[in-house]
Amino acid sequence: MAGERLTDQAIGLPFDVPDDWDTSPLGARCTFVRDGDWIETKDQGGSDYRLLQISNIGVGRFVETGNFRWISEETFRRLNCTEILPGDVLVARMPQPTGRAWHVPQLPWRAVTAVDVAIIRTERESLDPRFLAYFLNSPACLGIVQSLTTGTTRLRIRRADIERLEVPLPSPPEQRAIAHILGTLDDKIELNRRMSETLEAMARALFKSWFVDFDPVRAKIEGRWQRGQSLPGLPAHLYDLFPDRLVPSELGDIPEGWEVKAIGDLAEIVGGSTPRTERAEYWEGGTNRWVTPKDLSGLSVPVLLDTERKITEAGLAQISSGLLSRGTVLLSSRAPIGYLAIAEVPVAVNQGIIAMKPRAGISNLFLLRWARAAHDEIVSHANGSTFLEISKSSFKAIRAVAPATAVMQAFDRVSRPLYLKVVEHERESRTLAALRDALLPKLISGQIRVKDAERFIGGLA
């Protein structure tokens, strides 16, 4: 096999392995390592065939971003030498972080990879593919891969260098046990993510029904509701809160008794700034969370629990809006407009964030759902030559339909438990991810053995 010729050129491990483990160049333990193909990536029409790209590879899991491309059956047949099969390991060859990997489970459709994604197919009797994916995602391996990237404009790792990577080789049963321990944590994180997405979808549907489509009001107008019955998204005991008429307004017909108000009447709108980055006293040792659009962009659900950077008290004093309380709704106001979250911790914000501090009687969940539903309207008020940005003054003048106070309160009571469950999932997933990240390098290097790790994760293993 071609990989066996690479033994003398192997790129060594940065750690020692236990005496009962072996090591080997990756290429010597694979049936093949191949690049994807270069093809036109625009959609070629709906079909059962996909092209997977770097944007679809997360750290250890598939990212269902919708950025995959449909390809025709004809294109697929031409490229079927790179068809992805269950058990393959996909590796991003560029951009940052180059080297991140994904173990492929069963796919609901047939797929090939783009040119910057390598397919690794292991000899499973000696190298478990899920174990390999965890090794490739370990800090030690990612550090090696980063040092091997080449190129003048687009850094990438060469396929030949991937084959030369030395991999640790516990016995196959121990490889599978290590992959199972780490996979148990990742599977729980993934389950939390999916449950949270379902809860979020329910909350968005509830908002749309009550405050966009006015379904409860229309049901009463059209005689589709009888007292004591429930409507989708409306428990029967809330029926009397809704009127039975729609009346004209500047935003079209709205429920009788409701009002059209500027969003600035529903929330205090504030922005932030960036303390001077060259002033160490504003940053070093900082404990105050400081939010930028980047912090919001990585969220799978609109819950902010932490930030990438923190500022000191001296840095906080440079931001006129100060430290915003827990429960503040955050919206990215540029590059791009529309990332959303509720701060579950006190935060300061930079100039790329518009913060909504709910006024008395206004639910922050109403503001959150309104901002998502009104995304196109918000963007329409933005301007800019380099990138679109919406100012605080333009934002707070946007008009919104404000329901009666009792309806606002009812929406909060019904949707709050859904949101709190999402927060619970996010907190648990952060704990699980921290545990996985702590165990991964130690398990992969043999510093911690399987029995010890099983004690750490208790009933999850």
N, C-alpha and C positions, 0 to 999 in steps of 0.2 A: 504494500500500500504506500502511496506517495508520502503520506505523513510520517512514515517510519524513517525516511531519509533526513528528517529534520531534527532527530534526537540530539545530535552534537551541537545544533544551533539553537537549542531551546532557550527561551527567555525565562530565567529562573524565578522561583518564588521568593518573595521578600521575607519569608518566615520559614522556620524549620518545622517539619512535620513529625509526628510520633514515629517511633521505630517500627511499629507494625503497619504503617502506611507506605504506599509507593507513590511515585510521581511519574509524570509522562508528558511529553509535548501533546497538546490538544489534538493536532492533526493525526497522531498515531493512534488515537482512540475514536476516530470518526470514520464513517463510510464516505462522507464528503463534507467539505466546507465550500459553499458557493455564494457568489454575489447574485443579487437580483439583476434584472434586465432594464435597460433604458428604453422606455416607451413613452408615447404621448400620454400624459396623466389626466387629461380632461375626461369627464364622464363620456362613456361611449354608449350610453343607453342602459336602462334597467336590465339586469340579468342575474344569474346566480353566481357570477364570477366577480372577484374583487382584486384590486391591487393594494397591498398593504405598504405603507410608507413609514418613515421614521416617526411621524406624528402619532402613529398608532401603537408605538411601543413605549410602555411605561416601565418603571422599575419593578420587574417581576409580574406585571399583569398587562393585559391588553387594554388600551385606552380607547373607549368607544366614543370618540370625539365626533364621528361623522365625517372625518377627513379622508376616509378611505375612498377609493374611486371605483366606480363600476367599469368593468371592461367587457368587451364583447366575447362571445364564445370563440370567435375566430382568433382574436388576440390571445385568449387563454390557451388555445390549442397550439399556437405558435410558440408560446413560452412555457409549455407544461414541463419542461426540464427543471424548472424552478418551482413547481407546485409545492405548496406548504402542506405537510402532513402532520397529523397529531403526533406529539412527542418531539417534533423539531424544536430547536432553540434558535430564535431570531436575535441578531445582534445589530444594533445601530452603529454604522461606521462613521457617521457624522450627523449633526453637529454636537455641541455640548449637551449633556455629558456623553461623549462618544463612548461606546462600549456597553451601554445599558442593554439588558437582555430580557427576553420573555420566553418562557416555556409554553409551547402551543398546546392548548387542550383540544377537545373536539370543536371543530368550527361548523357553523350552520350553513356555510357556503364554501365553494372552492376558491382558492386564492393563490396568487403569486406575489413576489416581493419586488419592490423598486430597487434601483441600482445601488442605493446606499444602505441597504439592509442585507446582511449576510445570513444564509441559512446553514445551520450546523446540524448534522444528523449523526448521532453518536452510535458506537457499538455498545448496545445497552447492556450486554453481559459484563462489560468492564467499566462503563461510565454512564451513570444514571442521568438522563437529560435534565431533570428538575434540579438535581444536585449541581449540575454544571451551570444552570442558569443562576443559582444562588451564588456560586463561586464568581461568575462573571460580574455579578452585581455587588460583590464585596468591595469594601474600600481599598483593599490591597490590590485587587485586580484592576479596578477602575484607575487607580493611580498609575499602574504600569501602562495601561492602554493610553492614558493621556500623554504619557512620555513618548509614546510611539507614533503619535499622530503626525502626519506630514502634509505638505501642500502650501501653496503660496496664498491662495485666496480662500479655499475651503478645506479646512483641516479634516483629515479622515485617517482611519487606520487601514492599512493594507490587509487584504485577505491572508497573504503569506504570513504576516506577523500574528494574525489571530491563530493560525495553525501552529506557530512556534511557541505560543503561551504554554508554560508548564502548569499543569493542573495537579492538585493533590488527589490521591487515590486511596481513600479508605476502602475496606472491603465493600462489595456491592450492597450487602445488607445494611452496613453502617451508612453508606451514601443515602440509601432510601430512608433510613431512620432520621438522618439529619434533614433531608428534604421534607419529611413528614412533619417534624417539629416546626420548622420555619413555615411550612405550608399551612399548618393549622392556624398559626397567627395570621398569615396573609388571607386565608379563607374567611376568618372571622371579620377581618377588616373589610374585605370585599362584601361580605353579607351585610355588614353595617351600612356600607355605601349604598347598596341596592335598596335596603329598607328605607334609608333616608331619602333616596330619590323618589320612592313611592310616596312617602309622606309629604314631600315637597310638591309632588304633582297633585296630590289631594288638596293641599292648601291653595295652590294656584287655581285649581278648578273651582274651589269654593269661592274665592275672590271674584273670579270671572262671572260665576253664576249670580252672585249677589250684586256686584258693583259695576259690571260691564254690560252683561246681558239683561240684568234686572229680572231674572227668571221668576222669583217669588211674586213680584208685582204682576208680571204678565200672566202667570198662572191664575191669579185672582181675577184679573181683567177678563180672561178668556173662560173662566168658570171651570178650570181644570183642577181645582182644589176644593175639597170638602173639609169642613172643620173636623179636627181630630185626626186627619191623615197627614202623612209626611210626604214631602217632595224630595227629589234627589238634592242632597246638600242642604236641606232645610228641615230640621226636626219640627214636628207638628206644634210644639209649644211655643215656637218662635213666630208662628204665622201672623199673629196680631201685631207684630212689630212693623210689618210692611204695609204700605198703603195699597189701595186698589185703583190708583190712577197714575198716569204719566202726564207731565205737564211740560210745555216748551221751556227751553233755556238756551243760553248761548252755546252750549255743548250738545244741543239736541234734546230730545225728550228725556226727562229724568223723573224719578218717583216724586210724587207730591210730598212737600214738606222737606225735601232734601235741598241742598244749596250748591251753587258753583262757587268755589273759593280758590284763591291763589294758594299754591302749596306752601308759600311763606306764612299763610295764616294758620296752617295746620302744624307747622314745625318751624323752629328757629333754624335758619340755614347759615352754617358757618363753614369756613375753609381753614387751611393751615399754611405752613411754610416749611422750609428746610433750614435748620440752623447751619451756620457756616461750617462746611465740612473740614476746613483746615484748622478749626479750633478744637483741639483735643478735649478741652474741658466740657465741650458740649456732647461728646460721644463716649469717651473712654469710661468704662465702668457704669454706663447708663442702665437704668432699670425701668424707665418709662417706655412703654411700647409706642412705636412711631410707625404709622401706617402709610404705605404708598400703594398705587394701583397694582404693583407687582404682588403685594401681599394678598390682594383680593383675587388676582388672576389665577392663583393656584388652588382656589377653594372649589371643592366639588359640590358643596352646599353653602348657603349664605350665612355661615357662622364663623366669626373670627375669634380664635382663642389665643393667638400669639402673632408676633411680627418678626420679620427677619432682622431688623435693626432696632436698637433702643437708644434713648437719649437720657442725658443726666438732668438734674433739676435746673442747672444753668441753661441747658439746651431747651428745656421746656419753657423757660422764661422768655425765649426768643419767639415763641409762637403765640400770637395774640388770642387764639381760641383756647389755649391752655389744654388741660387734661379733660377729655370728654368722658362722661359717665357711661357705665355699662348700660346697654340698651340703645345706644345711639345707632342710627341707620347710616351706613356709609355707602357712597356711590362714587365710582371713578368718573372724573369729569373730563378726562382726555386720555388718549393713547392706550386703549380706546375708551369711549364713553360706555358705561353700563354695567361694569362689575359691581356687584352688590353684596352686602353682608350686614349683619347686626353684630356690633362689638359686644362680646360677652365678657370683656375685661375693659378697664379704663384705658383710653388711648389718646395719643395726639396724632394729628394728621398732617400730611404735606400738602403742597399746592395742587396736587392732582386729585384731591379728594374733596367732595362736597359732603358735609355731615348734616344729617337731619336730626335735631333734638326735638322729640315730640312735645307739643304744647299740651296743656292740661286737658284731659279727656280724649286725647288722640292716641290710638294704639300704634306702637312702632311696627307691629306686624301689618297693619293696614298700610302704613307708609312704605314698607318693604315691598309688599305685593303691588301697590300702586306704581312704584318706580319701575318694576319689571314690566307690568302691563302697558305702561306709558312710554316704553323705551323709544319708539319711533318719534313720538311727540317731543321727548326730551332732546333727541338728536337733531330734530328740525330747528331747535333754537340755538344750536351750536354754530360756531364759525371758526375760521382759521385758515391760513394759507399752507402751512406745513402739515398740521394735523388739526382735526376738529376738536374744539374745546368749548364747553359751556360754562359761562361765568355764573357766579352766585346770584347776581342781580337778574340775569335772564332766567335762571332756574327757578328762583322763588316766585317769579311772576306767572309761571305756568299754571293754568287753570285745571282744577280737579273737581270731580263730583264728591261732595262731602255728605255722607249719610246722616240721618238723625242719630243723636247721641246713643239712644238705646240699641240701634242696629250696630253702631260701631262697637259698643261694649259686647254685644252678642257675638259678633265676629271674633273678637279677641278671645272670648270664653271658649268658642268652638275650635278655633285654630291654635290656641296657645298650647294645648297638650301635644299636638302634632309637632310643633316647633320644639318644645322641650325634649321630646323624644329624639329629635334630630341632634340637638345639643348633646344629649346623653351618648348617642352613638359616636359623635365626633370626639368627645372626651375619652371614651373607651378606646376608640381606634388610635388616638394619639398615644395612649399608654401601651397598647399592643405593638404599635410601630416602634416605640422606643425600646421595648423589650426585644423585638425582632432585630433591631439595629445593633443592640448590645450583644445578642447571642450570635448573630451571623458571622462576624470575623473570628470569634472564638471557636465556634463549631467547625468552620471551614478549615481552620488551622490546627484543630485538634487540641487547643488549649482547654476547652471544655468538652467532655465526652457526652455521649447521648444520655446516659443515665442521670448525670448531673443536670443536664438541661431539662430533662423531664421533670425533675423536682422543682426547677424554677417556674415552669409554666403550669404545674399542678394539673388540675382537671382538664385543661385545654389540650394537653398532649394526647 
